[in-house]
């Protein structure tokens, strides 16, 4: 009878310890999922900022190229005018 009671108490203690560990595992898993979700959101925001910065840089480069092309065109026109004035 004594062994039966001790065995039952041991099974009850083991059952309680496994049950409490499972709850902690669920909380850990929920925290890990939440942390992963936050990391994904942060990465998406960083990517969006980088893309916007890249678009701005490309736009500035295009504007600069257009200005330089216009300046080069004016220089060519001036050179042609000087060359034709020299021939007269």
HTML snippet that shows the backbone in 3Dmol.js (N, CA, C, O; Angstrom):
<script src="https://3Dmol.org/build/3Dmol-min.js"></script>
<div id="view" style="width:600px;height:400px;position:relative"></div>
<script>
const pdb = `
ATOM      1  N   UNK A   1       0.813  -1.175   0.000  1.00  0.00           N
ATOM      2  CA  UNK A   1       0.000   0.000   0.000  1.00  0.00           C
ATOM      3  C   UNK A   1       0.870   1.257   0.000  1.00  0.00           C
ATOM      4  O   UNK A   1       0.561   2.239  -0.675  1.00  0.00           O
ATOM      5  N   UNK A   2       1.964   1.212   0.769  1.00  0.00           N
ATOM      6  CA  UNK A   2       2.855   2.353   0.855  1.00  0.00           C
ATOM      7  C   UNK A   2       3.502   2.614  -0.506  1.00  0.00           C
ATOM      8  O   UNK A   2       3.630   3.763  -0.928  1.00  0.00           O
ATOM      9  N   UNK A   3       3.905   1.545  -1.186  1.00  0.00           N
ATOM     10  CA  UNK A   3       4.527   1.689  -2.500  1.00  0.00           C
ATOM     11  C   UNK A   3       3.530   2.268  -3.507  1.00  0.00           C
ATOM     12  O   UNK A   3       3.903   3.066  -4.366  1.00  0.00           O
ATOM     13  N   UNK A   4       2.295   1.875  -3.400  1.00  0.00           N
ATOM     14  CA  UNK A   4       1.269   2.360  -4.306  1.00  0.00           C
ATOM     15  C   UNK A   4       1.075   3.863  -4.132  1.00  0.00           C
ATOM     16  O   UNK A   4       0.961   4.588  -5.120  1.00  0.00           O
ATOM     17  N   UNK A   5       1.035   4.334  -2.896  1.00  0.00           N
ATOM     18  CA  UNK A   5       0.872   5.757  -2.635  1.00  0.00           C
ATOM     19  C   UNK A   5       2.096   6.554  -3.100  1.00  0.00           C
ATOM     20  O   UNK A   5       1.953   7.632  -3.677  1.00  0.00           O
ATOM     21  N   UNK A   6       3.286   6.029  -2.850  1.00  0.00           N
ATOM     22  CA  UNK A   6       4.503   6.709  -3.290  1.00  0.00           C
ATOM     23  C   UNK A   6       4.587   6.754  -4.816  1.00  0.00           C
ATOM     24  O   UNK A   6       5.013   7.760  -5.384  1.00  0.00           O
ATOM     25  N   UNK A   7       4.196   5.703  -5.460  1.00  0.00           N
ATOM     26  CA  UNK A   7       4.199   5.668  -6.931  1.00  0.00           C
ATOM     27  C   UNK A   7       3.193   6.669  -7.496  1.00  0.00           C
ATOM     28  O   UNK A   7       3.471   7.361  -8.475  1.00  0.00           O
ATOM     29  N   UNK A   8       2.028   6.735  -6.867  1.00  0.00           N
ATOM     30  CA  UNK A   8       1.009   7.683  -7.322  1.00  0.00           C
ATOM     31  C   UNK A   8       1.500   9.126  -7.128  1.00  0.00           C
ATOM     32  O   UNK A   8       1.292   9.982  -7.989  1.00  0.00           O
ATOM     33  N   UNK A   9       2.151   9.382  -5.988  1.00  0.00           N
ATOM     34  CA  UNK A   9       2.675  10.724  -5.721  1.00  0.00           C
ATOM     35  C   UNK A   9       3.781  11.078  -6.735  1.00  0.00           C
ATOM     36  O   UNK A   9       3.856  12.212  -7.207  1.00  0.00           O
ATOM     37  N   UNK A  10       4.620  10.110  -7.056  1.00  0.00           N
ATOM     38  CA  UNK A  10       5.676  10.342  -8.041  1.00  0.00           C
ATOM     39  C   UNK A  10       5.083  10.644  -9.421  1.00  0.00           C
ATOM     40  O   UNK A  10       5.538  11.570 -10.093  1.00  0.00           O
ATOM     41  N   UNK A  11       4.093   9.891  -9.843  1.00  0.00           N
ATOM     42  CA  UNK A  11       3.436  10.133 -11.126  1.00  0.00           C
ATOM     43  C   UNK A  11       2.748  11.498 -11.149  1.00  0.00           C
ATOM     44  O   UNK A  11       2.781  12.186 -12.169  1.00  0.00           O
ATOM     45  N   UNK A  12       2.132  11.893 -10.048  1.00  0.00           N
ATOM     46  CA  UNK A  12       1.482  13.195  -9.963  1.00  0.00           C
ATOM     47  C   UNK A  12       2.511  14.323 -10.072  1.00  0.00           C
ATOM     48  O   UNK A  12       2.280  15.314 -10.765  1.00  0.00           O
ATOM     49  N   UNK A  13       3.646  14.168  -9.388  1.00  0.00           N
ATOM     50  CA  UNK A  13       4.694  15.190  -9.447  1.00  0.00           C
ATOM     51  C   UNK A  13       5.281  15.292 -10.860  1.00  0.00           C
ATOM     52  O   UNK A  13       5.493  16.396 -11.364  1.00  0.00           O
ATOM     53  N   UNK A  14       5.539  14.171 -11.485  1.00  0.00           N
ATOM     54  CA  UNK A  14       6.061  14.185 -12.855  1.00  0.00           C
ATOM     55  C   UNK A  14       5.050  14.788 -13.826  1.00  0.00           C
ATOM     56  O   UNK A  14       5.419  15.569 -14.704  1.00  0.00           O
ATOM     57  N   UNK A  15       3.802  14.435 -13.673  1.00  0.00           N
ATOM     58  CA  UNK A  15       2.756  14.977 -14.540  1.00  0.00           C
ATOM     59  C   UNK A  15       2.645  16.487 -14.405  1.00  0.00           C
ATOM     60  O   UNK A  15       2.478  17.189 -15.402  1.00  0.00           O
ATOM     61  N   UNK A  16       2.736  16.987 -13.188  1.00  0.00           N
ATOM     62  CA  UNK A  16       2.652  18.436 -12.961  1.00  0.00           C
ATOM     63  C   UNK A  16       3.870  19.145 -13.550  1.00  0.00           C
ATOM     64  O   UNK A  16       3.739  20.232 -14.113  1.00  0.00           O
ATOM     65  N   UNK A  17       5.042  18.547 -13.429  1.00  0.00           N
ATOM     66  CA  UNK A  17       6.246  19.203 -13.949  1.00  0.00           C
ATOM     67  C   UNK A  17       6.230  19.250 -15.476  1.00  0.00           C
ATOM     68  O   UNK A  17       6.666  20.243 -16.058  1.00  0.00           O
ATOM     69  N   UNK A  18       5.742  18.205 -16.136  1.00  0.00           N
ATOM     70  CA  UNK A  18       5.664  18.219 -17.593  1.00  0.00           C
ATOM     71  C   UNK A  18       4.607  19.211 -18.080  1.00  0.00           C
ATOM     72  O   UNK A  18       4.790  19.862 -19.109  1.00  0.00           O
ATOM     73  N   UNK A  19       3.529  19.322 -17.356  1.00  0.00           N
ATOM     74  CA  UNK A  19       2.478  20.255 -17.741  1.00  0.00           C
ATOM     75  C   UNK A  19       2.976  21.689 -17.640  1.00  0.00           C
ATOM     76  O   UNK A  19       2.693  22.493 -18.528  1.00  0.00           O
ATOM     77  N   UNK A  20       3.702  22.030 -16.596  1.00  0.00           N
ATOM     78  CA  UNK A  20       4.187  23.393 -16.438  1.00  0.00           C
ATOM     79  C   UNK A  20       5.261  23.709 -17.482  1.00  0.00           C
ATOM     80  O   UNK A  20       5.361  24.853 -17.923  1.00  0.00           O
ATOM     81  N   UNK A  21       6.043  22.751 -17.874  1.00  0.00           N
ATOM     82  CA  UNK A  21       7.061  22.983 -18.905  1.00  0.00           C
ATOM     83  C   UNK A  21       6.406  23.254 -20.248  1.00  0.00           C
ATOM     84  O   UNK A  21       6.905  24.075 -21.019  1.00  0.00           O
ATOM     85  N   UNK A  22       5.324  22.600 -20.540  1.00  0.00           N
ATOM     86  CA  UNK A  22       4.641  22.800 -21.804  1.00  0.00           C
ATOM     87  C   UNK A  22       4.111  24.224 -21.911  1.00  0.00           C
ATOM     88  O   UNK A  22       4.167  24.817 -22.988  1.00  0.00           O
ATOM     89  N   UNK A  23       3.605  24.776 -20.834  1.00  0.00           N
ATOM     90  CA  UNK A  23       3.099  26.139 -20.865  1.00  0.00           C
ATOM     91  C   UNK A  23       4.229  27.126 -21.141  1.00  0.00           C
ATOM     92  O   UNK A  23       4.049  28.080 -21.898  1.00  0.00           O
ATOM     93  N   UNK A  24       5.371  26.904 -20.542  1.00  0.00           N
ATOM     94  CA  UNK A  24       6.510  27.778 -20.771  1.00  0.00           C
ATOM     95  C   UNK A  24       6.980  27.670 -22.224  1.00  0.00           C
ATOM     96  O   UNK A  24       7.355  28.665 -22.845  1.00  0.00           O
ATOM     97  N   UNK A  25       6.953  26.464 -22.744  1.00  0.00           N
ATOM     98  CA  UNK A  25       7.341  26.281 -24.140  1.00  0.00           C
ATOM     99  C   UNK A  25       6.401  27.046 -25.067  1.00  0.00           C
ATOM    100  O   UNK A  25       6.836  27.635 -26.057  1.00  0.00           O
ATOM    101  N   UNK A  26       5.108  27.032 -24.738  1.00  0.00           N
ATOM    102  CA  UNK A  26       4.148  27.766 -25.557  1.00  0.00           C
ATOM    103  C   UNK A  26       4.432  29.265 -25.487  1.00  0.00           C
ATOM    104  O   UNK A  26       4.372  29.964 -26.499  1.00  0.00           O
ATOM    105  N   UNK A  27       4.740  29.749 -24.287  1.00  0.00           N
ATOM    106  CA  UNK A  27       5.047  31.168 -24.133  1.00  0.00           C
ATOM    107  C   UNK A  27       6.330  31.515 -24.882  1.00  0.00           C
ATOM    108  O   UNK A  27       6.414  32.559 -25.529  1.00  0.00           O
ATOM    109  N   UNK A  28       7.326  30.639 -24.794  1.00  0.00           N
ATOM    110  CA  UNK A  28       8.572  30.875 -25.516  1.00  0.00           C
ATOM    111  C   UNK A  28       8.340  30.888 -27.021  1.00  0.00           C
ATOM    112  O   UNK A  28       8.904  31.712 -27.741  1.00  0.00           O
ATOM    113  N   UNK A  29       7.510  29.971 -27.483  1.00  0.00           N
ATOM    114  CA  UNK A  29       7.208  29.913 -28.914  1.00  0.00           C
ATOM    115  C   UNK A  29       6.451  31.167 -29.351  1.00  0.00           C
ATOM    116  O   UNK A  29       6.725  31.719 -30.416  1.00  0.00           O
ATOM    117  N   UNK A  30       5.505  31.612 -28.534  1.00  0.00           N
ATOM    118  CA  UNK A  30       4.762  32.825 -28.871  1.00  0.00           C
ATOM    119  C   UNK A  30       5.696  34.032 -28.909  1.00  0.00           C
ATOM    120  O   UNK A  30       5.588  34.877 -29.798  1.00  0.00           O
ATOM    121  N   UNK A  31       6.610  34.112 -27.947  1.00  0.00           N
ATOM    122  CA  UNK A  31       7.577  35.212 -27.930  1.00  0.00           C
ATOM    123  C   UNK A  31       8.496  35.165 -29.152  1.00  0.00           C
ATOM    124  O   UNK A  31       8.811  36.196 -29.745  1.00  0.00           O
ATOM    125  N   UNK A  32       8.915  33.966 -29.512  1.00  0.00           N
ATOM    126  CA  UNK A  32       9.788  33.821 -30.681  1.00  0.00           C
ATOM    127  C   UNK A  32       9.061  34.244 -31.955  1.00  0.00           C
ATOM    128  O   UNK A  32       9.646  34.902 -32.816  1.00  0.00           O
ATOM    129  N   UNK A  33       7.794  33.871 -32.076  1.00  0.00           N
ATOM    130  CA  UNK A  33       7.003  34.253 -33.249  1.00  0.00           C
ATOM    131  C   UNK A  33       6.823  35.765 -33.279  1.00  0.00           C
ATOM    132  O   UNK A  33       6.947  36.387 -34.335  1.00  0.00           O
ATOM    133  N   UNK A  34       6.534  36.351 -32.136  1.00  0.00           N
ATOM    134  CA  UNK A  34       6.361  37.807 -32.074  1.00  0.00           C
ATOM    135  C   UNK A  34       7.657  38.526 -32.428  1.00  0.00           C
ATOM    136  O   UNK A  34       7.643  39.512 -33.165  1.00  0.00           O
ATOM    137  N   UNK A  35       8.780  38.031 -31.901  1.00  0.00           N
ATOM    138  CA  UNK A  35      10.075  38.636 -32.212  1.00  0.00           C
ATOM    139  C   UNK A  35      10.410  38.511 -33.700  1.00  0.00           C
ATOM    140  O   UNK A  35      10.953  39.437 -34.302  1.00  0.00           O
ATOM    141  N   UNK A  36      10.085  37.374 -34.278  1.00  0.00           N
ATOM    142  CA  UNK A  36      10.327  37.183 -35.709  1.00  0.00           C
ATOM    143  C   UNK A  36       9.462  38.137 -36.527  1.00  0.00           C
ATOM    144  O   UNK A  36       9.921  38.698 -37.523  1.00  0.00           O
ATOM    145  N   UNK A  37       8.225  38.320 -36.112  1.00  0.00           N
ATOM    146  CA  UNK A  37       7.336  39.255 -36.804  1.00  0.00           C
ATOM    147  C   UNK A  37       7.868  40.674 -36.728  1.00  0.00           C
ATOM    148  O   UNK A  37       7.832  41.408 -37.716  1.00  0.00           O
ATOM    149  N   UNK A  38       8.364  41.066 -35.555  1.00  0.00           N
ATOM    150  CA  UNK A  38       8.938  42.403 -35.401  1.00  0.00           C
ATOM    151  C   UNK A  38      10.178  42.571 -36.270  1.00  0.00           C
ATOM    152  O   UNK A  38      10.381  43.628 -36.867  1.00  0.00           O
ATOM    153  N   UNK A  39      10.996  41.546 -36.341  1.00  0.00           N
ATOM    154  CA  UNK A  39      12.209  41.611 -37.156  1.00  0.00           C
ATOM    155  C   UNK A  39      11.855  41.752 -38.635  1.00  0.00           C
ATOM    156  O   UNK A  39      12.517  42.490 -39.366  1.00  0.00           O
ATOM    157  N   UNK A  40      10.820  41.053 -39.073  1.00  0.00           N
ATOM    158  CA  UNK A  40      10.391  41.147 -40.470  1.00  0.00           C
ATOM    159  C   UNK A  40       9.881  42.554 -40.768  1.00  0.00           C
ATOM    160  O   UNK A  40      10.186  43.121 -41.817  1.00  0.00           O
ATOM    161  N   UNK A  41       9.104  43.113 -39.844  1.00  0.00           N
ATOM    162  CA  UNK A  41       8.592  44.469 -40.046  1.00  0.00           C
ATOM    163  C   UNK A  41       9.729  45.481 -40.119  1.00  0.00           C
ATOM    164  O   UNK A  41       9.722  46.365 -40.975  1.00  0.00           O
ATOM    165  N   UNK A  42      10.704  45.354 -39.225  1.00  0.00           N
ATOM    166  CA  UNK A  42      11.847  46.264 -39.227  1.00  0.00           C
ATOM    167  C   UNK A  42      12.651  46.131 -40.523  1.00  0.00           C
ATOM    168  O   UNK A  42      13.093  47.129 -41.093  1.00  0.00           O
ATOM    169  N   UNK A  43      12.836  44.899 -40.979  1.00  0.00           N
ATOM    170  CA  UNK A  43      13.574  44.681 -42.222  1.00  0.00           C
ATOM    171  C   UNK A  43      12.826  45.291 -43.406  1.00  0.00           C
ATOM    172  O   UNK A  43      13.442  45.864 -44.304  1.00  0.00           O
ATOM    173  N   UNK A  44      11.502  45.168 -43.405  1.00  0.00           N
ATOM    174  CA  UNK A  44      10.701  45.755 -44.486  1.00  0.00           C
ATOM    175  C   UNK A  44      10.817  47.277 -44.474  1.00  0.00           C
ATOM    176  O   UNK A  44      10.935  47.902 -45.527  1.00  0.00           O
ATOM    177  N   UNK A  45      10.782  47.863 -43.294  1.00  0.00           N
ATOM    178  CA  UNK A  45      10.923  49.323 -43.190  1.00  0.00           C
ATOM    179  C   UNK A  45      12.302  49.770 -43.659  1.00  0.00           C
ATOM    180  O   UNK A  45      12.423  50.762 -44.379  1.00  0.00           O
ATOM    181  N   UNK A  46      13.341  49.044 -43.256  1.00  0.00           N
ATOM    182  CA  UNK A  46      14.697  49.386 -43.685  1.00  0.00           C
ATOM    183  C   UNK A  46      14.837  49.273 -45.205  1.00  0.00           C
ATOM    184  O   UNK A  46      15.477  50.108 -45.843  1.00  0.00           O
ATOM    185  N   UNK A  47      14.235  48.241 -45.764  1.00  0.00           N
ATOM    186  CA  UNK A  47      14.288  48.046 -47.214  1.00  0.00           C
ATOM    187  C   UNK A  47      13.559  49.172 -47.933  1.00  0.00           C
ATOM    188  O   UNK A  47      14.027  49.678 -48.953  1.00  0.00           O
ATOM    189  N   UNK A  48      12.408  49.559 -47.390  1.00  0.00           N
ATOM    190  CA  UNK A  48      11.643  50.657 -47.997  1.00  0.00           C
ATOM    191  C   UNK A  48      12.457  51.947 -47.982  1.00  0.00           C
ATOM    192  O   UNK A  48      12.490  52.675 -48.973  1.00  0.00           O
ATOM    193  N   UNK A  49      13.110  52.228 -46.865  1.00  0.00           N
ATOM    194  CA  UNK A  49      13.932  53.428 -46.766  1.00  0.00           C
ATOM    195  C   UNK A  49      15.104  53.380 -47.748  1.00  0.00           C
ATOM    196  O   UNK A  49      15.442  54.389 -48.368  1.00  0.00           O
ATOM    197  N   UNK A  50      15.715  52.216 -47.884  1.00  0.00           N
ATOM    198  CA  UNK A  50      16.842  52.079 -48.804  1.00  0.00           C
ATOM    199  C   UNK A  50      16.390  52.273 -50.250  1.00  0.00           C
ATOM    200  O   UNK A  50      17.086  52.906 -51.043  1.00  0.00           O
ATOM    201  N   UNK A  51      15.238  51.733 -50.584  1.00  0.00           N
ATOM    202  CA  UNK A  51      14.719  51.877 -51.947  1.00  0.00           C
ATOM    203  C   UNK A  51      14.403  53.334 -52.233  1.00  0.00           C
ATOM    204  O   UNK A  51      14.726  53.850 -53.303  1.00  0.00           O
ATOM    205  N   UNK A  52      13.762  54.002 -51.261  1.00  0.00           N
ATOM    206  CA  UNK A  52      13.450  55.421 -51.456  1.00  0.00           C
ATOM    207  C   UNK A  52      14.726  56.237 -51.636  1.00  0.00           C
ATOM    208  O   UNK A  52      14.793  57.117 -52.495  1.00  0.00           O
ATOM    209  N   UNK A  53      15.737  55.941 -50.823  1.00  0.00           N
ATOM    210  CA  UNK A  53      17.021  56.626 -50.954  1.00  0.00           C
ATOM    211  C   UNK A  53      17.668  56.353 -52.301  1.00  0.00           C
ATOM    212  O   UNK A  53      18.273  57.243 -52.898  1.00  0.00           O
ATOM    213  N   UNK A  54      17.541  55.129 -52.774  1.00  0.00           N
ATOM    214  CA  UNK A  54      18.092  54.770 -54.083  1.00  0.00           C
ATOM    215  C   UNK A  54      17.394  55.516 -55.202  1.00  0.00           C
ATOM    216  O   UNK A  54      18.044  55.987 -56.135  1.00  0.00           O
ATOM    217  N   UNK A  55      16.060  55.629 -55.118  1.00  0.00           N
ATOM    218  CA  UNK A  55      15.312  56.366 -56.130  1.00  0.00           C
ATOM    219  C   UNK A  55      15.711  57.841 -56.137  1.00  0.00           C
ATOM    220  O   UNK A  55      15.843  58.457 -57.194  1.00  0.00           O
ATOM    221  N   UNK A  56      15.899  58.392 -54.945  1.00  0.00           N
ATOM    222  CA  UNK A  56      16.315  59.796 -54.872  1.00  0.00           C
ATOM    223  C   UNK A  56      17.688  59.985 -55.506  1.00  0.00           C
ATOM    224  O   UNK A  56      17.909  60.949 -56.239  1.00  0.00           O
ATOM    225  N   UNK A  57      18.608  59.068 -55.225  1.00  0.00           N
ATOM    226  CA  UNK A  57      19.950  59.172 -55.791  1.00  0.00           C
ATOM    227  C   UNK A  57      19.916  59.037 -57.310  1.00  0.00           C
ATOM    228  O   UNK A  57      20.623  59.760 -58.012  1.00  0.00           O
ATOM    229  N   UNK A  58      19.105  58.125 -57.817  1.00  0.00           N
ATOM    230  CA  UNK A  58      18.989  57.948 -59.269  1.00  0.00           C
ATOM    231  C   UNK A  58      18.382  59.196 -59.897  1.00  0.00           C
ATOM    232  O   UNK A  58      18.831  59.644 -60.952  1.00  0.00           O
ATOM    233  N   UNK A  59      17.369  59.756 -59.255  1.00  0.00           N
ATOM    234  CA  UNK A  59      16.754  60.978 -59.772  1.00  0.00           C
ATOM    235  C   UNK A  59      17.743  62.123 -59.831  1.00  0.00           C
ATOM    236  O   UNK A  59      17.778  62.866 -60.811  1.00  0.00           O
ATOM    237  N   UNK A  60      18.549  62.273 -58.787  1.00  0.00           N
ATOM    238  CA  UNK A  60      19.569  63.322 -58.774  1.00  0.00           C
ATOM    239  C   UNK A  60      20.618  63.088 -59.856  1.00  0.00           C
ATOM    240  O   UNK A  60      21.071  64.035 -60.499  1.00  0.00           O
ATOM    241  N   UNK A  61      21.000  61.839 -60.056  1.00  0.00           N
ATOM    242  CA  UNK A  61      21.982  61.526 -61.098  1.00  0.00           C
ATOM    243  C   UNK A  61      21.428  61.844 -62.487  1.00  0.00           C
ATOM    244  O   UNK A  61      22.145  62.360 -63.345  1.00  0.00           O
ATOM    245  N   UNK A  62      20.169  61.538 -62.696  1.00  0.00           N
ATOM    246  CA  UNK A  62      19.549  61.842 -63.993  1.00  0.00           C
ATOM    247  C   UNK A  62      19.494  63.345 -64.211  1.00  0.00           C
ATOM    248  O   UNK A  62      19.819  63.836 -65.292  1.00  0.00           O
ATOM    249  N   UNK A  63      19.079  64.075 -63.178  1.00  0.00           N
ATOM    250  CA  UNK A  63      19.032  65.544 -63.296  1.00  0.00           C
ATOM    251  C   UNK A  63      20.409  66.110 -63.618  1.00  0.00           C
ATOM    252  O   UNK A  63      20.547  66.991 -64.467  1.00  0.00           O
ATOM    253  N   UNK A  64      21.414  65.603 -62.941  1.00  0.00           N
ATOM    254  CA  UNK A  64      22.780  66.068 -63.172  1.00  0.00           C
ATOM    255  C   UNK A  64      23.228  65.741 -64.598  1.00  0.00           C
ATOM    256  O   UNK A  64      23.870  66.563 -65.253  1.00  0.00           O
ATOM    257  N   UNK A  65      22.890  64.544 -65.076  1.00  0.00           N
ATOM    258  CA  UNK A  65      23.272  64.155 -66.437  1.00  0.00           C
ATOM    259  C   UNK A  65      22.576  65.037 -67.469  1.00  0.00           C
ATOM    260  O   UNK A  65      23.171  65.404 -68.482  1.00  0.00           O
ATOM    261  N   UNK A  66      21.324  65.374 -67.211  1.00  0.00           N
ATOM    262  CA  UNK A  66      20.592  66.240 -68.140  1.00  0.00           C
ATOM    263  C   UNK A  66      21.247  67.619 -68.187  1.00  0.00           C
ATOM    264  O   UNK A  66      21.439  68.187 -69.261  1.00  0.00           O
ATOM    265  N   UNK A  67      21.588  68.149 -67.014  1.00  0.00           N
ATOM    266  CA  UNK A  67      22.239  69.461 -66.972  1.00  0.00           C
ATOM    267  C   UNK A  67      23.578  69.446 -67.707  1.00  0.00           C
ATOM    268  O   UNK A  67      23.891  70.367 -68.460  1.00  0.00           O
ATOM    269  N   UNK A  68      24.357  68.402 -67.484  1.00  0.00           N
ATOM    270  CA  UNK A  68      25.662  68.302 -68.146  1.00  0.00           C
ATOM    271  C   UNK A  68      25.498  68.141 -69.656  1.00  0.00           C
ATOM    272  O   UNK A  68      26.295  68.671 -70.431  1.00  0.00           O
ATOM    273  N   UNK A  69      24.474  67.416 -70.067  1.00  0.00           N
ATOM    274  CA  UNK A  69      24.225  67.245 -71.499  1.00  0.00           C
ATOM    275  C   UNK A  69      23.842  68.584 -72.129  1.00  0.00           C
ATOM    276  O   UNK A  69      24.299  68.921 -73.221  1.00  0.00           O
ATOM    277  N   UNK A  70      23.000  69.340 -71.427  1.00  0.00           N
ATOM    278  CA  UNK A  70      22.623  70.660 -71.938  1.00  0.00           C
ATOM    279  C   UNK A  70      23.851  71.569 -72.049  1.00  0.00           C
ATOM    280  O   UNK A  70      24.011  72.292 -73.033  1.00  0.00           O
ATOM    281  N   UNK A  71      24.708  71.526 -71.039  1.00  0.00           N
ATOM    282  CA  UNK A  71      25.930  72.334 -71.064  1.00  0.00           C
ATOM    283  C   UNK A  71      26.839  71.904 -72.216  1.00  0.00           C
ATOM    284  O   UNK A  71      27.431  72.747 -72.891  1.00  0.00           O
ATOM    285  N   UNK A  72      26.946  70.604 -72.438  1.00  0.00           N
ATOM    286  CA  UNK A  72      27.775  70.108 -73.531  1.00  0.00           C
ATOM    287  C   UNK A  72      27.191  70.543 -74.877  1.00  0.00           C
ATOM    288  O   UNK A  72      27.932  70.900 -75.793  1.00  0.00           O
ATOM    289  N   UNK A  73      25.865  70.511 -74.991  1.00  0.00           N
ATOM    290  CA  UNK A  73      25.213  70.953 -76.228  1.00  0.00           C
ATOM    291  C   UNK A  73      25.476  72.422 -76.490  1.00  0.00           C
ATOM    292  O   UNK A  73      25.731  72.821 -77.626  1.00  0.00           O
ATOM    293  N   UNK A  74      25.415  73.224 -75.443  1.00  0.00           N
ATOM    294  CA  UNK A  74      25.708  74.652 -75.592  1.00  0.00           C
ATOM    295  C   UNK A  74      27.165  74.869 -75.989  1.00  0.00           C
ATOM    296  O   UNK A  74      27.462  75.736 -76.811  1.00  0.00           O
ATOM    297  N   UNK A  75      28.066  74.093 -75.414  1.00  0.00           N
ATOM    298  CA  UNK A  75      29.481  74.213 -75.766  1.00  0.00           C
ATOM    299  C   UNK A  75      29.710  73.852 -77.223  1.00  0.00           C
ATOM    300  O   UNK A  75      30.514  74.492 -77.901  1.00  0.00           O
ATOM    301  N   UNK A  76      29.010  72.832 -77.715  1.00  0.00           N
ATOM    302  CA  UNK A  76      29.137  72.435 -79.120  1.00  0.00           C
ATOM    303  C   UNK A  76      28.594  73.546 -80.014  1.00  0.00           C
ATOM    304  O   UNK A  76      29.206  73.877 -81.030  1.00  0.00           O
ATOM    305  N   UNK A  77      27.459  74.119 -79.648  1.00  0.00           N
ATOM    306  CA  UNK A  77      26.891  75.213 -80.439  1.00  0.00           C
ATOM    307  C   UNK A  77      27.857  76.402 -80.498  1.00  0.00           C
ATOM    308  O   UNK A  77      28.055  77.007 -81.552  1.00  0.00           O
ATOM    309  N   UNK A  78      28.448  76.721 -79.353  1.00  0.00           N
ATOM    310  CA  UNK A  78      29.410  77.825 -79.314  1.00  0.00           C
ATOM    311  C   UNK A  78      30.627  77.536 -80.185  1.00  0.00           C
ATOM    312  O   UNK A  78      31.129  78.413 -80.887  1.00  0.00           O
ATOM    313  N   UNK A  79      31.088  76.301 -80.127  1.00  0.00           N
ATOM    314  CA  UNK A  79      32.249  75.928 -80.938  1.00  0.00           C
ATOM    315  C   UNK A  79      31.924  76.011 -82.417  1.00  0.00           C
ATOM    316  O   UNK A  79      32.749  76.466 -83.209  1.00  0.00           O
ATOM    317  N   UNK A  80      30.728  75.577 -82.800  1.00  0.00           N
ATOM    318  CA  UNK A  80      30.317  75.644 -84.206  1.00  0.00           C
ATOM    319  C   UNK A  80      30.208  77.094 -84.640  1.00  0.00           C
ATOM    320  O   UNK A  80      30.654  77.458 -85.728  1.00  0.00           O
ATOM    321  N   UNK A  81      29.620  77.913 -83.799  1.00  0.00           N
ATOM    322  CA  UNK A  81      29.494  79.333 -84.128  1.00  0.00           C
ATOM    323  C   UNK A  81      30.871  79.994 -84.291  1.00  0.00           C
ATOM    324  O   UNK A  81      31.079  80.779 -85.216  1.00  0.00           O
ATOM    325  N   UNK A  82      31.777  79.683 -83.420  1.00  0.00           N
ATOM    326  CA  UNK A  82      33.152  80.242 -83.521  1.00  0.00           C
ATOM    327  C   UNK A  82      33.837  79.750 -84.789  1.00  0.00           C
ATOM    328  O   UNK A  82      34.517  80.514 -85.474  1.00  0.00           O
ATOM    329  N   UNK A  83      33.654  78.475 -85.093  1.00  0.00           N
ATOM    330  CA  UNK A  83      34.296  77.928 -86.284  1.00  0.00           C
ATOM    331  C   UNK A  83      33.710  78.563 -87.542  1.00  0.00           C
ATOM    332  O   UNK A  83      34.448  78.842 -88.487  1.00  0.00           O
ATOM    333  N   UNK A  84      32.405  78.795 -87.573  1.00  0.00           N
ATOM    334  CA  UNK A  84      31.810  79.402 -88.762  1.00  0.00           C
ATOM    335  C   UNK A  84      32.132  80.884 -88.832  1.00  0.00           C
ATOM    336  O   UNK A  84      32.239  81.437 -89.927  1.00  0.00           O
ATOM    337  N   UNK A  85      32.290  81.540 -87.687  1.00  0.00           N
ATOM    338  CA  UNK A  85      32.688  82.951 -87.695  1.00  0.00           C
ATOM    339  C   UNK A  85      34.112  83.124 -88.165  1.00  0.00           C
ATOM    340  O   UNK A  85      34.432  84.107 -88.835  1.00  0.00           O
ATOM    341  N   UNK A  86      34.976  82.176 -87.820  1.00  0.00           N
ATOM    342  CA  UNK A  86      36.379  82.251 -88.246  1.00  0.00           C
ATOM    343  C   UNK A  86      36.510  82.073 -89.757  1.00  0.00           C
ATOM    344  O   UNK A  86      37.434  82.636 -90.344  1.00  0.00           O
ATOM    345  N   UNK A  87      35.649  81.334 -90.400  1.00  0.00           N
ATOM    346  CA  UNK A  87      35.721  81.067 -91.831  1.00  0.00           C
ATOM    347  C   UNK A  87      35.218  82.264 -92.652  1.00  0.00           C
ATOM    348  O   UNK A  87      35.553  82.388 -93.830  1.00  0.00           O
ATOM    349  N   UNK A  88      34.441  83.117 -92.054  1.00  0.00           N
ATOM    350  CA  UNK A  88      33.890  84.257 -92.784  1.00  0.00           C
ATOM    351  C   UNK A  88      34.900  85.291 -92.933  1.00  0.00           C
ATOM    352  O   UNK A  88      34.630  86.337 -93.522  1.00  0.00           O
TER     353      UNK A  88
END
`;
const viewer = $3Dmol.createViewer("view");
viewer.addModel(pdb, "pdb");
viewer.setStyle({}, {cartoon: {color: "spectrum"}});
viewer.zoomTo();
viewer.render();
</script>
